[in-house]
Amino acid sequence: MDDYVLLDSGDEQKLEKFGEFTVQRACPQAVWKKQSSEAWKPDAIFSREKGWQFFRRLPALWQATVGGVVCKIQLTDFGHLGVFPEHATLWQSLRSHASANTNILNLFAYSGGATLAFAQQGSKVCHLDASKGMVDWARENAALNKLENVRWIVDDALKFLKREVRRQSRYDGILLDPPTFGRGSSGEVFKIETDLRPLLELCKEVLSDKPRFLTLSCHTPGLTPIALHNVVSQLFPKQKIETGEMALTSAEATPIPSGSFAKVLF
């Protein structure tokens, strides 16, 4: 059972509960008013100016279940906690497309929430991220969930895909969540404006003869659902494509738009 909850949002802030601890962080898109000022009793607050401020003693790390996956939660110097809950709805919606007979590739895979959701389905998953630290974090999450059917890769996504094309490796499902800007494991520069289309073209080349899905998500301002639909539909003109906004939602709080996605379903 999930124990992540968006408690409230507004005044450019969000209040979230990860397991037994409550955290307040900046949220520039939350330009509306808070629903209930009484709910705002965080254990910790993060701001870029002051870093973390604590109102209760927090452990160095703890656990929270998000989208059916147990995740290690740890406060980082840049305000992240090791999981993006807005992705959970996306990976949950794709669980039915995976089984023990499917090979899944997860690019820019971060701490492995989607990776482990598909591993729970019995799929063989290749998890790739350019950060060794994040791959190590994902390995810890795999251990928490008692999952072993994952291939771990620290590499630049474009370089890896080019090798997979030459090897004739094929995947039944691909997820990718590219950053606006990033650096590969050997210092390669990634810019979404120039590299997104070549990245998708390579992904298309490594899809199997009977693919299940390809899912693109991103948090880049300006890359709206329409923009993602346009680029994806040019590569897959005959396929069903679903697009929309990722969002943090709960019964208690105003939903927070948190990026865009496009799903190609075969």
LINNORJO-V621281 format. One record per run of one state. SS is the DSSP state (H for helix, E for strand, L for the rest). FROM is the first residue (numbers start at 1). LEN is the number of residues. If there is no record, write none. Layout:
# LINNORJO-V621281
ss-><SS SS>
from-><FROM FROM>
len-><LEN LEN>
This chain:
# LINNORJO-V621281
ss-><L E L E L E L H L E L E L E L E L H L E L H L E L H L E L H L E L E L E L E H L E L E L H L E L E L>
from-><1 4 11 13 19 21 27 37 40 44 48 51 55 62 67 69 74 85 98 103 108 113 121 124 130 132 145 150 155 157 168 171 172 173 177 181 184 189 192 206 207 208 213 219 225 236 240 249 256 266>
len-><3 7 2 6 2 6 10 3 4 4 3 4 7 5 2 5 11 13 5 5 5 8 3 6 2 13 5 5 2 11 3 1 1 4 4 3 5 3 14 1 1 5 6 6 11 4 9 7 10 1>
